[in-house]
């Protein structure tokens, strides 16, 4: 193992913590509050933000989509530049936070912000930002990652830059009380696959990373198994904290990572607007079966340590079955149906788009080529 790890995001966790932003944001800073479709005005979060920002100069930008688009966030970039915004406060889930990260970086670039997603421009500086998390799922509140959609071309791409890591993240589980059931389930699935992408790879002998990954998976499984009891403070707090830990960078240090499920899943979201988490549940079981010989050792380890399965020659296969059963238990589909009736055209479209992105050798082994993508989708598309 050889790595450098730093996570500068300060976490304010627990009930009533939104008031913490009063001290966390300097009163000399002009703040841009970025949020989504307005649910924060119905659940009391917006009012708490108003109270916490008394004495601060601030403006707001709303309308960030469930999959934030370049086109929408470029409007926020214009506000940052024109009004001399010094600090961004993202109030929402992963989409709002990802959009705010794009705006924070693009505001310090004179070219087309999409250059950040294509890699033509790599941000080194960004407008400082903080987060009030309202939907636990992505871990974006304390990592350097962002995923943005270009509506014009239906492209969904990711970037990572240290300069967009939030300075702080407020995580108050009470804000989850009004979330739709679907979003709670999505949070479990999204965090689950995040852990898997960093864990079901090569065995690096990383005891801490493997052990912590397994703890997170067992926690998520326990939350899924106790989903009927979700309306209590401890259940909400555990989901919010587990989802954060799943993708704050800690379990990925010193180990190889996969992310092929995400790359293929992003295309399902871009093309057919499948919820991000549900796109992952569609792709992952088929991908694991396709790549089982590369991943057999870690799947067997997961079967033993997460699901408590008995040893046997087919342990890896039974582990994949257990993962799929976990999704089905949560009423999450593992077959794509949103594409309509033309299965072959849907497969062709996804493969073509991945090829156009240069994604022709995915997973930690670079063993998922367009040929394997076709095989994976043949089993993942209904």
N, C-alpha and C positions, 0 to 999 in steps of 0.2 A: 504494500500500500504506500502510495506517495501522493499527497494532495495538499492543497491550501483551502481552508474553509473559514469563511467569515459571514456572519449574518447580523447586520447592524440594526435590523428592525426591532424597535422596542414594542413589546406586546402589552396592551392594557386589557386584561382578560377578566370577565365577570360582569355581574349585573350592575347597572348604573355607571359603567365606565365611559360612556360617551362624553360625560362632563370633563374627562381628562384632557380633551383637546384644547380646553381653555388655556392650560399651561404648556401644552405640547407645541402649539403654534405661536410664534412670536407675534405680538400685536403690531409690530412695524411692517409685517408682511401683508401684501394684498393677496387675498385667497380666492381661488376659483373652486367652488363646490360643484362637482360633477356627479350626476346621478342618472337613473334610468327613466322608466315610464311613469314615475310618480307614486309608486306604492309606498315610498317613505313618508308621503304626506298623509297616508291612511293609517299607518301603524305607529305613529308617534315619533319616529326617528327624526324627521325633518324639524319638528318642534324642538327636540332635544338639541339638534345641531344649531338651530337659531339661538337658543339660550346659551350654549357653550361659546358661540362666536360673538356674543355681545362684547363690544369694545374692539372687535376686529373689523377691518374693512374687507368686505367680501361681495362677490358677484356669483351667479350660478349659471350652470349649463345643464340642461336636461335632455332626455330623449335618446340616451345611449341604448342601442338595441341589445337583444339577448345574445347576438353574435355581433360585436361592435364593428361597424364599417369604417373604413378609411374616410369615406365621403362625409359621414356624420362627424367623426372626430377631427377632421380638418377644420370644421367650423369652430371647434373648441381651440384648436391651434391658433386660429385667427384672433380669438378673444384674448388668449394669453399674450400674443405679440402686441396687439393694439392697445390693450389696457394695462400693460406692464404688470402682469400677474407674477407674484414671487413664490407662491405656494399653491399646490393643488390638493384638495381634499376629495378623495373618491369615496362616495357613499353608495355601497351596493355590493353585488356579488362579483364573481370573477370577470364577467363581461365588462362591467363598469370600471373595474380596476385595470384590466388589460387596456381598455380604451384610454384611460387616464395616463397609463404608462406611454402609450404611443404619442399622445398629445404632449406629454412632458418632454419627450425626446425630439419630436418633430418641431417643436417650438424653437429649438436651437439649431435648426438646419434650414438653409435657404432653398434647397431643392425640393423635389417631390418626396413627401413623407414615405411613400411606398418603397423608396430606395432602402429604407431601414429593414423592410421585410425581405427584400431580394438580396440583401447583403452588400449592396452597392455602397451604402453608408453605414458605418458602425458607430453608434452613439458613444461618446465619451463624457458628455455633459447633458444634464436634463434639469428641468424645473423640479425642485424638491416636492415630494408628495407624501401624504399620509392617507390612511384608509380607515373607514368605518365599515366593517364587514357585516353584511346582512344575509348572506347565503353561503354556508360552508360547503366547499366542494373542491375548488381549484388550488388552494394554497397560494394564490397570487398575492395575497396580502402581505407575504413576507418572503417572496422570491423575486428573481430578476426576469421572469418570463412574461410574455404577452403573446396573444394570438389575435390577429386582426383579419377581417374579411374585406376584400375589395368587391363591392357590389357590382360594379361595372363588368367585371370579368368572372364573377363567382369564384374568386380565388380566396382560400383561407390559408394564411401562412403565419409562422411564428418567428419571434426574435427574442433574444435574451441580451441584456446589458446591465452591468452592475450599477450604472448610474440611475436606473429606474427602480431600484429596490426601495420600497417605502421606508420612510424614517420611522414611522410608527404604525401600528395596527390596533384599532379598538375592536375587541371581540366580545360582544355582549350577547350571550345565548338567548336573552329575552326577545331579541329582534326576530328570532326564528318562529315565535309563537303564531305568527300570521302567515307563514309560508304555505303555499299550496303543497298538498301531499306529494305531487309529482316531483317538486323541487327537493324535498327532503330525501326521497329515494335516489334522485340523481346525485345528491351529495355523497351518499354512501357508495354508489357505483363508481363515481368519478374518482374518489379518494382510493377505492380498492384498486382500480386499474393503475393509478399513479404509483402505488406501492409495487404492484406486479411488474411494471415496466422497469423498475430499478432492482428487482429481486429475482424474477424468473429469467436469469441470464446465465452467465458462467459462474462456477463456484470459485470465488477468489479467496476463500478462507477468511473472509472478513466477519469475524464473530459478532462484533457489535452491530454492524450494518444489517446482517442477516437476522440477528436476534431481535433488533428493534423493528425491522420490517415485519417479522412474524407477529410481534406484539401488536403492531398496528392492524394487521390483517385479522388477528383474533378479535381485536376490539371492534372492528367494522362488522365482522360476522356476528358478534354478540349484539351489536346495535340492530342489525338486520333481523336476527332471531327474536329480539324483543321489540320489534317495530310496533306491535299493538300497544306498547306502553310508552310510546314516544312523547306523550303530552306530559312530560315532567322535566324539571330543571336539570337534573343530572344527565338524563338521556341527551338533551340538547347540548349541554356543555361538553359531553364526551364526543359527540359528533363534530362539533366545531373545532375542538382541540386536535382530534385525530386527523381530520381533513387538513389542518394546517401542517401537522408534523409529516404527513404523507409526501408533501412537496415543498419543504423548506430547504432542501439541499443536503440535509444531514445523512440520510440513508443512501445517497448516491455517491458519496465520496469514496474513492479507492476501489470502486466496482464498475464493471461495464454496464451500460444501459441499453435498452431496446428502443422503445418509442414507435415501432412500426404500427402497432394498433392505433396510435394517435394519428399518424400520418395518413393511414387509410381512412380512419374515422372522420378526419377533417373533411375529406372529399364528400362523404355522405351528408355531412352538415351543410357544406357549401352548395351541393346540388339539390338536395331534397329537404333541407332545413330540419334534419333529424337532431333532436337534443344531443348536445355533445356527449354526455354520459351514456346515452342510449346507443349512440353510434359505436362507442367503445365496447359495449356489451354485445353488439351484433358481430363485431370483427374478432374480438379476442379469442373466444373458444375455437373458432375455425382456424385462426392463425396458430394457436398453440398446438392443435392437432397436426397442422401442416409442418410445424417445426419441432415436433416432439422429440426427435432423436438428438437435436441440439440442446434441448431443454429438459431432457428426461431427469437428470440428476436433481435439478432444483425443483422440478415438479414433484418428484418423490419426497424431497425434503419438506415441501409445502404440504403435501398430503399427510405426512406424519405429524408435523409440528403445528399446523393450522387446523386441519380437519380431523386429526386423530384417526386416520385410516390405517388399516392393517397392512403389513408388508405383503409383497407379492410382485410377480413379474409385470402385472398390469397396473401397478400403483400410479404411475404417471397418467395413464388413461383415465383411471378413476378420479384422479385429482381434477382433471379438466371437466369431467362430468359433474363433479361437486361444485366447481366454479359456476358452470352453466345452471345447475340446479339452484344455486344461491341467487342468481339473477331472476330466474323464473319464480322463485319464492317471493320475490319483491314485485312480481308482475312486470318485469322488464323483459322485453322480447329479445331473442338472440337470432332473429332473422329479419332482414330488411324487407319491408313491404311498401315503403313510401315511393318506390321507384315506378310503380304501376305494373303493367303486364309484360313489358319487354325486358326480360332478365338479361339476355345477351347484350342488348344495347347498353344497359346499365353497367354491366361489367366492363365493356369496351370503353365507356366514358370515364370510369374511375381509373382504369389502367392508363388511358391516354393522358389524363391530367397529371398523374404521378410521373409519367415519363417526361412531360413538359416541365415539371418542377425539378427534373434531374434525380428523382427518387427511385432509382432503379437497383439499389443494393441496400435494402433496409435490414433492420435488426442489428444486434451486437456482432453478428457473424457476417453481415452483408449477404445473407443467404436468401432474402426475399427479393427476388427479381420480378419483372413483369410476369414471368411464367408462374411463379408461386402466388403472386397477387391474384391472378386469374383462378388458380386452384382454390385459394382462400375464399374468394367472392362466390365461386360456384357453390360453396357450402353455406355461405353467409347470406346470400340473397335468395329470398323466397320466390 
